[in-house]
Amino acid sequence: MPFFGENTKLTAFRAFSNLEFRKFYVGSIAAQIGFWFSHISYQALMSDLTKDELWVSMLFVVTFLPVLFFGPLGGLLADRLDRKKLLLGSYTSLILVSVVQVLLVAFDAISPGILLLTSFLLGLVMAVLSPVVQAVTANTVPQEDLASAISLQAMASNASRVLGPALCAPLVSSNLYEISWSLYSLCLALALIIAAGITLLPYELETDRVTVKQSLLDGVSHAREKRDAWQALLLVGFISVFGVSHVALSPSFTENSLGKPSSYFAWLGAATGFGALIGALAAGSFTASSTLKRGALFAIPYCLLLLGFSRVTDFGIAIVLQILVGFFYIASFTTLQVVIQELVSEEFRGRVMSMFNIAWAGLVPIGTLLMGLLASSTGFDLGASDTIALTSLICLCYVILVVAKNVNPKKLNA
């Protein structure tokens, strides 16, 4: 598709000129739509079983904790082993876990503890899959199309964030959890079939077989050598803990502040995804000028909108605010990911991107546990709305600090 590569007005779409990327892209969308079927079902079912913010927060903890502890190992595997085989193996493992979940629900053998266990298993596989997907994305396009590929993957992620919750909401509202997890299995099967047919561009694997510990430390050292990449990783991590983690309180906030059934939180997720889809497209239109400062500037309105969201009691206004929250969230994160991907060397890509996944998802357990303790009656009993307000203010202060540190004094004096 040379049209995308030649038209300067369609810079965000130029990665589509590569056949292997187009195939991989379709499979990624299928897998990500399925993920939201599973993710929403876990939250809704846990909320139905326990009616407790702390239990729902624990669900996030066990899902994303593997990314924190095993994500670096997944990145190391992506730097040492065949990335396509890792991709296929990860999809197969996710299918097996989701089938088990279907059977547990169908035979009414589910409990909060079992939900935590199966969610942990999914998180364990995702810890390997995430850096592999990001590395494979870079291996389906030439270097000049990498920024476009990253923004398009962000668009796919957030298109699925719209479609997934929107399609899943009627199912969870009717307690048809076995159907939603069955659809997840089917989406993964489609992604597996498509991934089996892609051919990756040649890429360099790690040649110096040092110890696992030393190899991981080398990845950290490489990231720290790239100042803007390291600062971007820190910023993503802080926003994840004090901003993104608020989603763990969505069922409680929906019921207690918005006066709707807790299952309606899925529509808030769909609204966030819709805004994020537009945000990814906007970020993709200026990937050539992606900078740490630009990514941080996008995060300021994100924090302010999240603060405003915490104060609303009208469901319609909450939907509108979540659209805007999603826009600035993904515009910031996509910009920061482009900064990181363009700065790191190929042989370190898997390990550095596993650090990005730790910052983006692996720290979410810490954030959700914090949110749960602050909001729950068994903790500090602040409630969902006040907890979101407090943490978004903390997030805003850090983002402003990052922007201030990256202001060019010469430009201010000009």
C-alpha positions in Angstrom: 0.0 0.0 0.0 2.3 2.8 -1.2 -0.4 5.4 -0.7 0.2 5.5 3.1 3.9 5.9 2.7 3.8 8.6 0.1 1.0 10.8 1.5 2.6 13.1 4.2 -0.9 13.9 5.5 -1.3 10.2 6.5 2.0 9.9 8.5 0.2 8.1 11.3 -0.9 5.3 8.9 2.3 4.7 6.9 3.1 1.4 8.8 0.1 0.0 6.9 2.3 0.0 3.8 3.9 -3.1 5.2 2.1 -6.4 4.6 3.4 -8.3 7.6 2.4 -5.4 9.9 -1.1 -5.4 8.5 -1.5 -9.1 9.2 0.0 -8.8 12.7 -2.3 -5.8 13.4 -5.5 -7.7 12.7 -4.4 -10.4 15.0 -3.5 -7.9 17.7 -6.9 -6.3 17.5 -8.6 -9.7 17.9 -6.5 -10.5 21.0 -7.1 -7.1 22.6 -10.8 -7.1 22.1 -10.9 -10.5 23.7 -8.8 -9.2 26.6 -11.4 -6.7 27.5 -14.1 -9.4 27.5 -12.0 -11.2 30.1 -11.0 -8.1 32.1 -14.5 -6.7 32.4 -15.9 -10.1 33.3 -13.3 -10.6 36.1 -14.1 -7.2 37.6 -17.9 -7.6 37.3 -18.0 -11.1 38.7 -15.7 -10.2 41.6 -17.8 -7.2 42.4 -21.0 -9.4 42.4 -19.4 -12.0 44.6 -17.9 -9.7 47.3 -19.3 -6.1 47.0 -15.9 -4.9 48.4 -13.5 -2.5 46.7 -10.5 -4.2 48.4 -11.4 -7.6 46.8 -11.6 -5.9 43.4 -8.3 -4.1 44.0 -6.7 -7.5 44.9 -7.9 -8.8 41.5 -5.8 -6.1 39.9 -2.9 -6.9 42.1 -2.7 -10.6 41.2 -3.3 -9.8 37.5 -0.6 -7.2 37.1 1.8 -8.4 39.8 3.5 -10.9 37.4 4.3 -8.1 35.1 6.3 -6.4 37.9 8.2 -9.6 38.8 8.3 -11.6 35.6 8.1 -8.8 33.0 11.9 -8.4 32.9 12.2 -12.1 32.3 9.7 -11.8 29.4 11.8 -9.0 27.9 15.0 -11.1 28.3 13.3 -14.0 26.5 12.3 -11.6 23.7 16.0 -10.6 23.4 17.3 -14.2 23.4 14.7 -16.5 21.7 12.7 -16.6 18.6 10.0 -13.9 19.0 7.5 -15.5 16.8 7.6 -18.8 18.7 7.2 -16.9 22.0 4.2 -15.1 20.5 2.5 -18.3 19.4 3.3 -20.0 22.8 1.8 -17.1 24.7 -1.4 -17.1 22.7 -1.8 -20.8 23.2 -1.3 -20.5 27.0 -3.9 -17.8 27.2 -6.4 -19.9 25.4 -5.9 -22.8 27.8 -6.4 -20.5 30.9 -9.6 -18.9 29.4 -11.1 -22.4 28.6 -10.5 -23.4 32.2 -12.3 -20.2 33.3 -15.3 -21.0 31.1 -15.6 -24.5 32.6 -15.3 -23.1 36.2 -18.1 -20.6 35.6 -20.3 -23.1 33.6 -20.1 -25.7 36.4 -20.6 -23.0 39.1 -17.3 -23.8 40.7 -16.2 -20.2 41.0 -15.2 -18.3 44.1 -13.2 -15.1 44.9 -10.1 -17.2 45.6 -10.4 -19.1 42.3 -10.9 -15.8 40.4 -7.7 -14.5 41.9 -5.9 -17.7 40.9 -6.9 -17.8 37.3 -6.4 -14.1 37.0 -2.8 -14.6 38.3 -2.2 -17.2 35.6 -3.4 -14.8 32.9 -1.2 -12.1 34.3 1.8 -14.5 34.2 1.4 -15.2 30.5 0.8 -11.5 29.8 4.1 -10.7 31.5 5.8 -12.6 28.7 3.4 -11.6 25.9 3.6 -7.8 26.3 7.3 -7.2 25.6 7.2 -9.8 22.9 4.3 -8.0 21.1 6.2 -4.7 21.3 9.4 -6.3 20.0 7.5 -8.1 17.2 5.8 -4.8 16.2 9.2 -3.3 15.7 10.2 -6.3 13.6 7.3 -6.0 11.1 8.2 -2.5 9.8 11.4 -0.7 8.8 12.9 1.9 11.3 11.3 4.8 9.5 7.8 3.4 10.0 8.3 2.4 13.7 6.6 5.5 15.2 3.6 5.0 12.9 3.4 1.3 14.0 3.5 2.2 17.7 0.7 4.8 17.3 -1.4 2.4 15.3 -0.9 -0.3 17.9 -2.1 2.2 20.5 -5.1 2.9 18.3 -5.9 -0.8 18.1 -5.5 -1.2 21.8 -8.0 1.6 22.4 -10.4 0.6 19.6 -10.6 -2.7 21.5 -11.1 -0.8 24.7 -14.3 0.7 23.1 -15.6 -2.4 21.4 -14.7 -4.9 24.2 -16.5 -3.3 27.1 -19.4 -2.2 24.8 -19.9 -5.7 23.6 -19.2 -7.3 27.0 -21.5 -5.0 29.0 -24.8 -6.7 28.0 -23.2 -10.1 28.8 -22.0 -9.2 32.3 -25.2 -7.3 33.1 -27.0 -10.6 32.4 -24.4 -12.7 34.3 -23.4 -14.5 31.1 -19.8 -14.8 32.1 -19.2 -18.1 30.5 -20.1 -16.6 27.1 -17.8 -13.6 27.5 -14.8 -15.9 28.4 -15.7 -18.2 25.5 -15.5 -15.2 23.2 -12.1 -14.4 24.6 -10.9 -17.9 23.7 -12.2 -17.4 20.1 -10.5 -14.1 19.7 -7.2 -15.6 20.9 -7.6 -18.5 18.5 -8.0 -16.0 15.6 -4.9 -14.1 16.8 -2.9 -17.4 17.0 -3.8 -18.4 13.4 -2.9 -15.0 12.0 0.4 -14.8 14.0 1.4 -18.2 12.6 1.4 -16.7 9.1 3.6 -13.6 9.6 7.2 -13.3 8.6 9.4 -11.0 10.7 12.2 -8.8 9.4 15.7 -9.8 10.4 16.6 -8.7 14.0 19.5 -9.0 16.3 19.3 -11.1 19.4 21.6 -10.8 22.4 24.8 -12.5 21.6 26.7 -12.2 24.9 25.2 -15.0 27.0 25.9 -13.5 30.5 23.9 -14.5 33.5 20.2 -13.6 33.6 20.8 -11.1 36.4 23.6 -9.4 34.6 21.6 -9.3 31.3 18.7 -7.6 33.1 21.0 -5.1 34.8 22.5 -4.4 31.4 19.0 -3.5 30.1 18.5 -1.1 33.0 21.9 0.5 32.4 21.1 1.0 28.8 17.8 2.7 29.6 19.4 5.0 32.1 22.0 6.0 29.6 19.2 7.4 27.5 18.1 10.2 29.7 14.8 11.0 28.1 13.9 7.3 27.8 14.6 6.8 31.5 12.6 9.9 32.5 9.7 8.7 30.3 9.7 5.3 32.1 9.6 7.0 35.5 6.7 9.3 34.3 4.7 6.4 33.0 5.1 4.5 36.3 4.0 7.4 38.4 0.9 8.1 36.3 0.0 4.3 36.4 0.2 4.2 40.2 -1.6 7.5 41.0 -3.8 7.9 37.8 -4.5 4.7 35.8 -5.1 2.6 38.9 -8.3 4.5 39.6 -10.1 2.0 37.4 -10.1 -0.5 40.3 -12.6 1.8 42.0 -14.9 2.1 38.9 -17.6 -0.4 40.1 -17.8 1.3 43.5 -17.7 4.8 42.1 -20.4 4.0 39.5 -22.7 2.6 42.3 -22.0 5.0 45.1 -21.3 8.3 43.3 -23.2 8.0 40.0 -26.2 6.0 41.4 -26.0 3.3 38.8 -25.6 -0.5 39.1 -22.0 -1.4 39.5 -22.0 -3.3 36.2 -22.5 0.0 34.4 -18.8 0.7 35.0 -18.2 -1.1 31.7 -19.7 1.9 29.9 -17.2 4.2 31.6 -14.4 1.9 30.3 -15.9 2.1 26.8 -16.0 5.9 27.0 -12.4 6.0 28.1 -11.4 3.7 25.3 -13.2 5.9 22.7 -11.3 8.9 23.9 -8.1 7.0 23.9 -8.7 5.9 20.3 -8.9 9.5 19.2 -5.9 10.3 21.4 -3.8 7.6 19.7 -4.6 9.0 16.3 -3.7 12.5 17.4 -0.4 11.3 18.8 0.3 9.4 15.6 0.0 12.6 13.6 3.0 14.1 15.2 5.2 11.1 16.0 8.1 12.7 14.2 8.2 15.4 17.0 7.6 13.1 20.0 9.5 14.4 23.0 9.5 13.8 26.8 8.1 17.3 27.4 5.2 16.8 24.9 4.3 13.5 26.6 4.3 15.2 30.0 2.2 18.2 28.8 -0.5 15.8 27.6 -0.6 14.3 31.2 -1.5 17.6 32.8 -5.1 17.8 31.4 -5.4 14.1 32.1 -4.8 14.7 35.8 -7.1 17.7 35.9 -9.9 15.9 34.1 -9.5 12.9 36.5 -9.9 15.3 39.4 -13.1 16.7 37.9 -14.4 13.2 37.2 -14.1 12.4 40.9 -16.5 15.2 41.8 -19.4 14.4 39.4 -22.6 12.6 40.3 -24.2 12.6 36.9 -23.6 9.5 34.7 -23.7 11.4 31.4 -21.2 14.0 32.5 -19.0 11.1 33.8 -19.1 9.5 30.4 -18.0 12.8 28.7 -15.2 13.3 31.2 -13.9 9.8 30.7 -13.8 10.3 26.9 -11.5 13.3 27.6 -9.5 11.4 30.2 -8.9 8.6 27.7 -7.8 11.1 25.0 -5.1 12.7 27.1 -4.0 9.5 28.8 -3.2 7.6 25.6 -1.8 10.8 23.8 0.7 11.0 26.7 1.5 7.3 26.9 1.8 6.9 23.1 4.2 9.8 22.8 6.3 8.5 25.7 6.5 5.0 24.2 7.6 6.5 20.9 10.4 8.4 22.7 11.5 5.1 24.4 11.3 2.9 21.3 13.2 5.3 19.1 16.1 5.8 21.6 16.8 2.1 22.6 19.1 -0.2 20.6 17.6 -3.3 19.0 19.5 -5.9 21.2 18.1 -4.2 24.3 14.6 -3.6 23.0 12.9 -6.5 24.7 14.3 -5.7 28.1 13.7 -2.0 27.9 10.1 -2.5 26.7 9.6 -4.9 29.6 10.5 -2.0 31.8 7.9 0.1 30.0 5.3 -2.7 30.7 6.4 -2.7 34.4 5.9 1.1 34.5 2.6 0.9 32.6 1.0 -2.3 34.1 3.4 -3.9 36.6 3.0 -1.0 39.0 -0.8 -1.1 38.8 -1.0 -3.7 41.6 0.7 -1.1 43.9 -1.7 1.6 42.7 -4.8 -0.5 43.0 -3.9 -1.8 46.4 -3.3 1.8 47.5 -6.6 2.8 46.0 -8.4 -0.1 47.7 -6.9 0.6 51.1 -7.8 4.3 50.9 -11.3 3.8 49.7 -12.4 0.6 51.5 -14.3 0.6 54.8 -11.7 -1.9 56.0 -9.0 0.6 55.2 -9.0 4.4 55.5 -12.7 4.6 54.4 -12.2 7.7 52.1 -14.6 6.2 49.5 -14.0 6.0 45.8 -14.6 9.6 44.9 -12.3 11.2 47.5 -9.6 8.6 46.8 -9.6 9.4 43.1 -9.4 13.1 43.9 -6.4 12.7 46.3 -4.4 10.5 44.0 -5.0 12.6 40.9 -3.7 15.7 42.7 -0.6 13.8 43.7 -0.2 12.7 40.1 -0.6 16.3 38.8 2.1 17.6 41.1 4.6 15.1 39.8 3.7 15.8 36.1 4.2 19.5 36.6 7.6 18.9 38.2 8.7 16.8 35.1 7.5 19.6 32.7 9.3 22.2 34.8 12.6 20.2 34.6 12.4 20.0 30.9 11.6 23.6 30.1 14.4 25.2 28.0 15.5 28.4 29.7 16.7 29.8 26.3 13.3 29.5 24.8 11.7 31.3 27.8 14.2 34.2 27.5 13.7 34.4 23.7 
